[in-house]
Amino acid sequence: MRRLFSEYPLGSLWKDIMASSTSILALVVLYKMDFAASPSYNLLALALKQQPGLAQIIRMVVVDNSPQPQLLPAGFAGSYLHDGTNPGLAKRYNLALSLAAESNASWLLLLDQDTSLTLAYLEELLALSSQLLNDPAIVAIVPKLVAGTTLYAPHVPVYREVPYRLDLDSNGVVGDLIHPYNSGALVRVQALQAIGGFPEAYWLDYLDFATFHRLQAEGGRIYVMKARLQHEMSAHRPERYNDPAHAPRHRNHLSAARRYYDEFGSNDERRKRRREIFRMAVGMVRRGHLAEAARLLQAAISAGPHNAK
């Protein structure tokens, strides 16, 4: 079995973390994936096994939205909750938020099933969770999610000019509005409670954008980690067009995007997004994906400045 930690992996920093009042509830959400196939679960479970003191800081909760429950792995350390109705990600996150608040956890760690965690990420996360615990302006600590060498998140607003940028070397507080993804994000429990938790109108798509936008709108700032995590981007798989689940998911994505820009976007941002959707539709026609193009055109026609609230 490969070792993740030496006997004293973080030196004096480890002692500082153990002595601090920081605590983390780590949520892993599974959907039609076995424990053994989830890189995020496996790394966290291995870390908890190899470093017993870590269990005093991190409590792991696995929520399984698969149709059928699965047998727990040998030595499973944590809580397992199954709900085959698959009520959506936002409800699962709010359940975890309630559990975190009940256990007086300082932070909520969100983990997708297919994000590949690293030891460097975990060590940096633990250090920052302690160092930034008493700085309430920092509402979230997020890694950089990459596919190969392409940075997907966090990123700056797509349709807004900002005087800062994000790249593979970004670190710390970069700007007053950035867009992280959920997976790998460590979010302050009190800050989430202050905005009413995760907005369930965004049950899956754009949940991260809406949540982090609200946190930053209240004056919170997001700390970007040095760590980079490889993250499976299912939306970019070429075979997705042949998946029967793709069409309803695509419609939901477009609907959630419209809701987001109606709620948070300016008229200029809505105009720019509408033009972008038209361009994407033309591209899909040229590639022969006519059903995809039709959904995009419908979204573009229904979007725009007139939908401002």
N, C-alpha and C positions, 0 to 999 in steps of 0.2 A: 504493500500500500504506500503510495507516494506521501511524503511528509509535506505539510504546508507550513507548519510552525516549528521553530526550535523551542527549547524549553522556556526561554525568555525572549519571545519574538520581537517585542517592542521596547525592551530595556526599561528605562525610567518612565518612558511615555506610557507603557503598559500599566505601571503602577499608578500613574496619574489618572488614567482612564478608570481603573478599578476603584480608585478612591473618590472619583467624581460621582455626581448624582445622575449622570446620564444613563438612560436605558432606552432600548430600541425594540419595538415590535416589528419583526420582519415578516411580511406577507408574500407568500408565493402562490400565484394563481395558476392552476393547471386546467387545461381543456383538451380532452382526448389525447393526453400524453401521459405515459407511465412515469413514475418517479425516476426510474433509471435513465430515462431519455432526456430529463430536464437538466441542462447544465447549471442553471442557477440554483436549483434545489441541491444538486450533488455537491457543489463547492461549499455551500453554506453548511450542509449536513456534515461534511468532512471536517470543516473548520471547527464546528461545535464539538465533534468527537475528539479531535486531536488537541484542542485547547479547552479543557473543562471549565476554566474560569470565564470563558466567553459566554457560557450559559447564564452567568450572573448579569450580563449586559444585554444579550440578545435573546428574545423569546421568538421562536419560529411558529408561524401559523400557516398551514397549507389549506387553501380552499380549492376544492376540486369541482369544477362546473361540468365535468364529463357526464354522459348519460348514466353510467354505472360507477359505483364506488370501486376502489381498488384496494388490494391488500397493502398494509403498511410495510415498508422495508424493515429488515432486521435492525434493531437498535434505534428505531425512529424516536427522535427527541423533539417533541413539539405537539401542536394540536392539529387535528385533521378534521375538516368540515366538508361534507359532500352535499351538493345541491344540484340534482340532475335537471332542474328546470332552467338552469343557466339564466339567471335574472339579469345578467349584465355586469360589467366591471365596476360601475359606479356603486352599486349596492354592495358588492363585495368589499370595496374600499371603505365604504362607510361602516360596514360591520367591523372591519379591522380597526378603524378609527375609534369606534366605541370600545373595543377591547383594549386598545392602547390607553384610552382615557381612564378606563376602569382600573387598569394596572399601574396608573401613574407613569406611563412611559413618556419620555421626553420627545422621542422621534418615532415616525412611522416609515419603515423601509419598504418600498414597492418593487417587487421583482416579477417580471414576466418569466414564463417558463423557458423561453428560448434565448435568454441573454447569457453570454458566457462570462461569468465572474472571474476575477483574478485575485491572487494574494495581494498584489500591490493595491488594487482597488479596495479590498477589505481593510487592509492596514491603514490606508489613507482615510477611509471613511470613519473608522474608529477614532483616529486621531482628531479629525475635524469635528466629529460629534461632541467630543470633550472640549476642544479649544473654543468652539463657537456656541457652546451651550448657553452661556450667559450673555450672548449678543442677540437680543430679540429681533433686531433688524434683519438677521439672516433667517429666512423662513424655509429655505431648502438648500440642500447640498446635492449637486448632481454630477454624474460622470459624463464624459463625452462618449456617445454611442456611435460606432463606426461600422461600416461594412468594407472590409479590406482597408484601404487608406482614405475612404470617403467619409467625411463627417456628416452625419445626418442630424444629430441633436447634441446639445442645444443649438439653435440657430437664431439669427435676428429676425424681426418681422419681415415677412416676404414682400408685402406691398407698402411698406413705410420706410422712409429715409431716416436712418439713425446715424449718429456720429461715432459709432463704435462697430467693431466687427468680431466675429467668432471664427477661430480656426483650430487646428489640432494642438496648437501651443497655448491656447487661451487658458487662463487660470485666475481664480478669484472672482470678485464682483466685476462684471464686464460692462453692464449697462442697466438702465432702469426698466427695460422690457426685453426679455429673451424668451425663447420657446423651447423648454426641455421636453423630453418624452418622459413617460411614467417610469419605465423600468430602470432600476438602479438608483432612483431618486430617494433621498432621505428628507422627509418633510416634517417640520416642527408641528407637533400635535396641537399646541395652543393656537397656532396660526390657522390651522385647518378649522378648528372649532370656531374661531372668530369669524370665518366667512361662511359658516353653516355647513361645513363638510364638503364633500365632493358633489357637484351639481348633477343630479340624476337625470336631468333632461338630456345630458350627454352620456348616454348609458354605456357607450363604447368609444366611438370615434370622436375626436376632438375633446375628449375628457381631460387630457393633460393640458391642452392649450387653454381651455376654459378655467381649469383649476388654478394653474400658475398665473394666468392673467389676473384673476381675482386677488390672488395673494399679493401680486406686485402692485395692483391698483390701490391696495390698502397701505402701500408704503414699504412692503417687504422687498428684500433683495435676495437674489439667488447666487450662491457661491458655486463656481464651476471648478471641478476637481481637475487635477493633472491626469488622473487615470482615464484610460480609454478602454471601452468594452466592445467586443464584437457582438453585434446584435443582428439577428435574422430578420430581414425586411421582407416579409411574405408578400407585401403588395407589389414588390418588384420582381417576383418570379414570373418568367414568361408563360409558364403553364397555367397561371391563374385564370386565363380567359376560358379554359376548358373545365374549370371547377364549377359545378352547379351552385355552389354557395357564393360565387363571386358576384353575380348580378345583384342579389339583395344586399350584400355587403357594400358594393359600390354605391347603390342608391342611398344606403344609410350614411355612408361617408359624405356624399354630396349634400344630403339633408343637414347633417351635423355641421358641415362647413358653412352652409348658408345661415344656420342658427347662430354660429359663432360670430360671423361677420355682421349679422344684423344686431347682435348684442354688443359687440366690442369694437367693430370696425367703423372707420369714418366713411363718408360718401366717396372720397377719393380711393380708399382701399377697396370698397365694394366695386367701383368702376374698374379698377385694375384687375381685380379677381375675375370679373365677368369677361373681360377681354382675354384673360389667360385661359378660361374655360373654353371659349370659342376656339382659341388656337389649339388646345388639346383635342377638341372635337375634330378639327380639320386633320390633325395628325393621325387620329384613329381611323378616319375615312381612308386616308392614303395607305394605311397599313392593313386595311380590310376588316377592321374590328367595328362593324357597323352598329351592333347593339350597344357597344361602349360609347360610340360617337353619339347615338341617339340619346342616351342618358345624359351625356355632357351637354348637348344642345338644349335639352329640356331644363337642365339646371341653370344654364346661362340665361335662357329666356326668362326664367322665374326669378333670377337674382338681379341685383342692381340697387342704386341709391334709393329707389322708391320704397324699399323695404325697411328703411331706417325706422327705429322705434323712438 
